[in-house]
Amino acid sequence: MAAFESNTMLRAQFPTATVREALKHSIEKKAYADILDPQITVLVVKDVSVKAFMEHEADQRQPKQAVDALGDADHAPRIVSFAKWTHPVGIEDEYEELAWIWPEGTDMKILEDWTKQTQETAKKVLGSEPAYKLSFVGTDPVYTRRGAASLLVQWGIAQCQQHGKPGYLESTLEAVRLYEKHGFEAAARIELDIESDEKLGEREQYAEIGFIYRP
Ligand SMILES: CC(C)(COP(=O)(O)OP(=O)(O)OC[C@H]1O[C@@H](n2cnc3c(N)ncnc32)[C@H](O)[C@@H]1OP(=O)(O)O)[C@@H](O)C(=O)NCCC(=O)NCCS
């Protein structure tokens, strides 16, 4: 949530502080299910230094939690960055990923419209070719530009190379350079008109880029 909090698509799909708080539980449940799913690899980069842990807590301005956590600081490495890679799925595999359970207050219209756009784009770019798909990557803002996301992207690239399969992802505009740097090529632009500020009635054309990697 720290990484994606300012993302306008996330704020449009989960438009209130209450729904965004409830979303954390949905993410937690889905993350546990994904970790157990043999078709999915969830990767994390951790900072195991106690000093970094304490600095991070201070930075998040959560003094009470920082104090509570200090007791087991040695055992509490901070998650710096995470990624979710889905392994190639062929039509014959009959695999279906466990569905998300969205919190009450989710704007289902925007969520479904966006999901439809991304699915159609992936189909246009890949056809029915099975690929390694990067669904999420996020780095805690305290730790950005230190190569954490690169490690997680490189893991997928190594899988693509080892198994001779393409890699695919939808990139936020912010992350475009990251994927270009690792050899992904822009294949399509995905856009949706969304309300960026409900109070001011402002709208924006939210965009992401479909990227493909071919080993
Ligand atoms: C995009 C994001 C994942 C990058 O994570 P990171 O750990 O900082 O990435 P890295 O340190 O591995 O960056 C590697 C390279 O990517 C590029 N890059 C990364 N973030 C960038 C940014 N905000 N602006 C421009 N280039 C960027 C740079 O070329 C960088 O190399 P450099 O620091 O030597 O110039 C992180 O900023 C983030 O979580 N953003 C919010 C969520 C999001 O948009 N996720 C991507 C979903 S597709």
The ligand as an SDF file (V2000), in Angstrom:
LIG
                    3D

 48 50  0  0  0  0  0  0  0  0999 V2000
    8.6830    1.4510   -9.9400 C   0  0  0  0  0  0  0  0  0  0  0  0
    9.2650    0.8070   -8.6870 C   0  0  0  0  0  0  0  0  0  0  0  0
    8.7920   -0.6250   -8.5800 C   0  0  0  0  0  0  0  0  0  0  0  0
   10.8010    0.8370   -8.8120 C   0  0  0  0  0  0  0  0  0  0  0  0
   11.3530    0.1660   -7.6870 O   0  0  0  0  0  0  0  0  0  0  0  0
   12.9000    0.3590   -7.2880 P   0  0  0  0  0  0  0  0  0  0  0  0
   13.2480   -0.6740   -6.2790 O   0  0  0  0  0  0  0  0  0  0  0  0
   13.1340    1.7750   -6.9340 O   0  0  0  0  0  0  0  0  0  0  0  0
   13.6200    0.0640   -8.6780 O   0  0  0  0  0  0  0  0  0  0  0  0
   15.1800   -0.0780   -8.9630 P   0  0  0  0  0  0  0  0  0  0  0  0
   15.9770    0.5940   -7.8880 O   0  0  0  0  0  0  0  0  0  0  0  0
   15.4780   -1.5070   -9.2530 O   0  0  0  0  0  0  0  0  0  0  0  0
   15.2910    0.7880  -10.3050 O   0  0  0  0  0  0  0  0  0  0  0  0
   16.0330    0.3380  -11.4030 C   0  0  0  0  0  0  0  0  0  0  0  0
   15.9670    1.3680  -12.5120 C   0  0  0  0  0  0  0  0  0  0  0  0
   14.6260    1.5970  -12.9270 O   0  0  0  0  0  0  0  0  0  0  0  0
   14.4640    2.9790  -13.2700 C   0  0  0  0  0  0  0  0  0  0  0  0
   13.5190    3.6050  -12.3130 N   0  0  0  0  0  0  0  0  0  0  0  0
   13.0300    3.0790  -11.1750 C   0  0  0  0  0  0  0  0  0  0  0  0
   12.1670    3.9370  -10.5970 N   0  0  0  0  0  0  0  0  0  0  0  0
   12.1060    5.0240  -11.3910 C   0  0  0  0  0  0  0  0  0  0  0  0
   11.4010    6.2460  -11.3310 C   0  0  0  0  0  0  0  0  0  0  0  0
   10.5600    6.5440  -10.3250 N   0  0  0  0  0  0  0  0  0  0  0  0
   11.5870    7.1530  -12.3120 N   0  0  0  0  0  0  0  0  0  0  0  0
   12.4360    6.8910  -13.3380 C   0  0  0  0  0  0  0  0  0  0  0  0
   13.1440    5.7400  -13.4620 N   0  0  0  0  0  0  0  0  0  0  0  0
   12.9850    4.8320  -12.4890 C   0  0  0  0  0  0  0  0  0  0  0  0
   15.8330    3.6210  -13.1650 C   0  0  0  0  0  0  0  0  0  0  0  0
   16.4620    3.4900  -14.4250 O   0  0  0  0  0  0  0  0  0  0  0  0
   16.4970    2.7330  -12.1280 C   0  0  0  0  0  0  0  0  0  0  0  0
   17.8950    2.7320  -12.2300 O   0  0  0  0  0  0  0  0  0  0  0  0
   18.7520    3.9230  -11.5430 P   0  0  0  0  0  0  0  0  0  0  0  0
   18.2190    4.1260  -10.1560 O   0  0  0  0  0  0  0  0  0  0  0  0
   20.1420    3.3710  -11.5880 O   0  0  0  0  0  0  0  0  0  0  0  0
   18.5470    5.1040  -12.4360 O   0  0  0  0  0  0  0  0  0  0  0  0
    8.8760    1.6150   -7.4100 C   0  0  0  0  0  0  0  0  0  0  0  0
    9.1890    2.9780   -7.6070 O   0  0  0  0  0  0  0  0  0  0  0  0
    7.4120    1.4880   -7.0330 C   0  0  0  0  0  0  0  0  0  0  0  0
    7.0350    0.5990   -6.2650 O   0  0  0  0  0  0  0  0  0  0  0  0
    6.5490    2.3910   -7.5680 N   0  0  0  0  0  0  0  0  0  0  0  0
    5.1170    2.4450   -7.2290 C   0  0  0  0  0  0  0  0  0  0  0  0
    4.3710    1.2120   -7.6700 C   0  0  0  0  0  0  0  0  0  0  0  0
    4.5580    0.9310   -9.1410 C   0  0  0  0  0  0  0  0  0  0  0  0
    4.3680    1.7960   -9.9930 O   0  0  0  0  0  0  0  0  0  0  0  0
    4.9560   -0.3080   -9.4460 N   0  0  0  0  0  0  0  0  0  0  0  0
    5.1690   -0.7760  -10.7860 C   0  0  0  0  0  0  0  0  0  0  0  0
    3.9700   -1.5160  -11.2110 C   0  0  0  0  0  0  0  0  0  0  0  0
    4.1520   -2.0740  -12.8630 S   0  0  0  0  0  0  0  0  0  0  0  0
  1  2  1  0
  2  3  1  0
  2  4  1  0
  2 36  1  0
  4  5  1  0
  5  6  1  0
  6  7  2  0
  6  8  1  0
  6  9  1  0
  9 10  1  0
 10 11  2  0
 10 12  1  0
 10 13  1  0
 13 14  1  0
 14 15  1  0
 15 16  1  0
 15 30  1  0
 16 17  1  0
 17 18  1  0
 17 28  1  0
 18 19  1  0
 18 27  1  0
 19 20  2  0
 20 21  1  0
 21 22  1  0
 21 27  2  0
 22 23  1  0
 22 24  2  0
 24 25  1  0
 25 26  2  0
 26 27  1  0
 28 29  1  0
 28 30  1  0
 30 31  1  0
 31 32  1  0
 32 33  2  0
 32 34  1  0
 32 35  1  0
 36 37  1  0
 36 38  1  0
 38 39  2  0
 38 40  1  0
 40 41  1  0
 41 42  1  0
 42 43  1  0
 43 44  2  0
 43 45  1  0
 45 46  1  0
 46 47  1  0
 47 48  1  0
M  END
$$$$
